[in-house]
């Protein structure tokens, strides 16, 4: 795969996905949308990749959509809708891919950049991270590219409404307190923190990890405890019937690292 606006580096079962438009603060443009859509679609059947670490090159994670490339949205209703959906499909595919995504954010993480963080499974940020729903500041709705879905589920309805209706920045300490992010680390520790998180994930069974992401996606909107339990029961028996639970028990009792098959 050869891309112009993103970089992919393989480290064993980890993919390092880098937004790579540093001269434009890694802002989103149509090419980036197409390349990210292609990448995440490929991941759906690529079981060699087990964890994705998403980061931004240069002095920012992602400062949203590149306003110099926004003519398509301002065109006719039909053209605008196609361009809008070109962007939103990226975030849908992020949630569809079976691999957990660890987001490492620093600097500007605004608009679509915040959406990238929210569509990830785990978020680790630096003290200089600046997060806001930037769309509301430029005449658009704060409901955009999955933010109206992800943000209330992360911080609750009241805080989500505050951020989406005002465009206010949320400080890193408040984001951590509310559970929006898992940790705040210094910039020189960001990469190591992401790698350590990925390695802990890789210590789990491949099937169990994929089913955990799938289960979280589904049960967050489960209509009842019973519906969630049915999905959970299915996942546990799939893992057990594949021999993964037996291997986990044996490894625990024998005080060794488990060796989980993925075939």
C-alpha positions in Angstrom: 0.0 0.0 0.0 1.3 3.4 -1.0 -0.4 6.5 0.4 0.3 10.3 0.1 -1.4 11.7 3.3 -0.9 8.8 5.7 2.0 6.6 6.7 1.8 2.9 7.7 4.7 1.3 9.7 4.4 -2.4 10.7 5.8 -3.5 14.0 5.0 -7.1 14.4 1.2 -7.3 14.9 1.0 -3.5 15.5 0.3 -1.0 12.7 1.5 2.5 13.4 -0.9 4.7 11.4 0.4 8.3 11.0 -1.6 11.2 9.7 1.1 12.8 7.5 0.3 16.3 6.4 2.4 18.1 9.1 2.6 21.3 7.0 -1.2 21.6 7.3 -1.4 20.3 10.9 -2.6 17.0 9.5 -5.9 18.4 8.4 -8.3 16.2 6.6 -8.7 16.5 2.8 -10.5 14.3 0.2 -7.3 12.3 -0.5 -6.8 11.5 3.2 -10.4 10.4 3.4 -10.0 8.0 0.5 -6.7 6.6 1.8 -8.1 6.1 5.3 -11.2 4.5 4.0 -9.0 2.1 1.9 -6.8 1.3 4.9 -9.5 0.6 7.4 -11.5 -1.5 4.8 -8.4 -3.6 4.2 -8.1 -4.3 8.0 -11.4 -6.0 8.1 -9.9 -9.2 6.6 -6.2 -8.7 7.7 -5.8 -10.7 10.9 -2.0 -10.3 10.8 -2.6 -6.8 12.2 -4.0 -7.0 15.7 -3.7 -3.4 17.0 -3.5 0.0 15.4 -1.8 3.0 16.9 -3.0 6.2 15.4 -0.9 9.4 15.7 -0.1 12.6 13.9 3.2 13.8 12.4 4.7 17.2 13.4 3.3 19.6 16.0 -0.4 18.5 16.0 -2.5 15.4 15.9 -5.2 16.7 13.5 -6.7 20.2 13.3 -9.9 19.0 11.6 -10.9 19.4 8.0 -8.7 21.6 5.8 -10.9 24.7 5.2 -8.9 25.4 2.0 -10.3 22.1 0.6 -13.9 22.7 1.7 -15.3 23.9 -1.7 -17.1 20.5 -2.2 -19.1 20.9 0.9 -20.2 24.4 -0.2 -21.2 23.2 -3.6 -24.7 21.9 -4.6 -26.7 19.9 -2.1 -26.0 16.7 -4.0 -22.2 17.3 -4.3 -22.0 18.5 -0.7 -23.7 15.4 0.6 -21.3 13.2 -1.3 -18.3 15.0 0.1 -19.7 14.9 3.6 -20.3 11.2 3.4 -16.8 10.7 2.0 -15.6 12.0 5.4 -18.1 10.3 7.7 -17.4 6.9 6.1 -13.9 7.0 7.5 -15.2 7.0 11.1 -17.7 4.3 10.4 -14.9 2.1 9.0 -12.8 2.8 12.1 -15.5 1.3 14.2 -16.1 -1.6 11.8 -12.5 -2.8 11.7 -11.9 -5.6 14.2 -8.6 -4.2 15.5 -8.6 -2.0 18.6 -7.3 1.5 17.8 -5.1 3.4 20.3 -5.1 7.1 19.6 -2.0 9.2 20.6 -3.0 12.8 20.5 -1.0 15.9 20.9 -1.4 19.6 20.1 -4.4 20.5 18.0 -7.0 17.7 18.1 -10.0 19.7 16.8 -13.1 19.0 14.7 -12.4 15.9 12.7 -9.3 15.4 14.8 -11.4 15.1 17.9 -13.6 12.7 15.9 -10.6 10.5 15.1 -9.8 10.4 18.8 -13.4 9.5 19.7 -13.7 6.8 17.1 -10.6 5.1 18.6 -10.9 2.6 21.4 -8.3 4.1 23.8 -7.1 7.7 23.9 -3.8 8.9 25.4 -2.9 12.6 25.2 -0.2 15.0 26.1 -0.6 18.1 28.4 -0.6 20.4 25.3 -3.6 18.7 23.6 -6.3 21.1 22.5 -9.6 19.4 21.9 -12.9 21.0 20.7 -15.9 20.6 18.4 -14.6 23.1 15.9 -17.4 22.8 13.4 -19.8 24.8 15.4 -17.3 27.7 15.2 -17.5 28.0 11.4 -21.3 28.1 10.9 -21.9 24.3 10.8 -23.6 22.0 13.3 -21.7 20.5 16.2 -23.2 17.2 15.1 -20.7 15.9 12.6 -18.6 12.8 11.6 -19.8 10.7 14.5 -19.3 13.2 17.3 -23.0 13.4 18.3 -22.8 9.6 18.7 -19.4 9.2 20.5 -19.2 12.3 22.7 -22.4 11.8 24.8 -21.4 8.2 25.4 -17.9 9.3 26.6 -18.8 12.3 28.8 -22.5 12.3 29.3 -25.2 14.4 27.6 -24.7 17.7 29.5 -21.0 18.0 28.9 -21.4 16.8 25.3 -24.0 19.5 24.7 -21.8 22.1 26.3 -18.9 21.2 24.0 -20.9 20.7 20.9 -23.0 23.9 21.3 -20.2 26.3 22.2 -17.0 24.9 20.6 -15.2 25.4 23.9 -11.9 23.6 24.4 -11.8 20.8 27.0 -8.7 20.9 29.1 -6.7 17.7 29.3 -7.2 17.3 33.1 -10.9 17.7 32.7 -10.9 15.2 29.8 -9.1 12.6 32.0 -11.4 13.3 35.0 -14.5 12.7 32.8 -13.1 9.5 31.3 -12.8 11.0 27.8 -9.1 9.9 27.8 -7.3 7.1 29.6 -4.1 9.0 30.4 -2.1 12.2 30.1 1.6 11.7 29.5 4.5 13.9 28.5 5.3 14.1 24.8 8.4 12.1 25.0 6.5 9.3 26.7 3.6 9.2 24.3 4.9 6.6 21.8 6.1 4.3 24.6 2.7 4.6 26.4 0.9 3.6 23.2 3.3 0.7 22.6 2.9 -0.6 26.2 -0.9 -0.5 25.8 -0.7 -2.3 22.5 1.6 -5.0 24.0 -0.9 -5.6 26.8 -3.6 -6.1 24.2 -1.4 -8.5 22.2 -1.1 -10.6 25.3 -4.7 -11.5 24.9 -6.2 -14.1 22.6 -6.7 -12.8 19.0 -10.3 -13.9 18.9 -11.0 -12.7 22.4 -9.6 -9.2 21.5 -11.7 -9.0 18.3 -14.8 -10.1 20.1 -14.2 -7.6 22.8 -14.2 -4.7 20.4 -17.2 -6.1 18.6 -19.1 -6.6 21.9 -18.3 -3.1 23.1 -19.6 -1.7 19.8 -22.9 -3.6 20.1 -23.6 -3.5 23.8 -23.2 0.2 24.1 -26.6 0.4 22.4 -28.1 -2.8 23.7 -31.8 -2.5 24.5 -31.5 -4.5 27.7 -29.2 -6.4 30.0 -30.5 -9.6 28.6 -29.5 -8.6 25.0 -26.0 -7.7 26.2 -25.7 -11.0 28.1 -26.7 -12.9 25.0 -23.9 -11.3 23.0 -21.4 -11.8 25.8 -22.4 -15.5 26.2 -21.9 -16.1 22.5 -18.4 -14.5 22.6 -17.3 -16.5 25.6 -18.4 -19.9 24.2 -16.8 -19.1 20.9 -13.5 -18.5 22.7 -13.8 -21.6 24.9 -14.8 -23.8 22.0 -11.7 -22.6 20.1 -9.5 -23.9 23.0 -8.5 -20.5 24.1 -9.9 -20.7 27.6 -8.1 -24.0 28.2 -4.8 -22.6 27.0 -5.3 -19.5 29.2 -6.0 -21.8 32.2 -3.0 -24.0 31.5 -0.7 -21.0 31.1 -1.9 -19.5 34.3 -1.4 -22.7 36.3 2.0 -23.4 34.7 3.1 -19.8 35.2 4.0 -19.2 31.6 2.9 -16.9 28.8 -0.1 -18.3 26.8 0.2 -19.2 23.2 -3.1 -18.5 21.5 -3.7 -19.9 18.0 -5.6 -17.8 15.5 -6.5 -20.4 12.9 
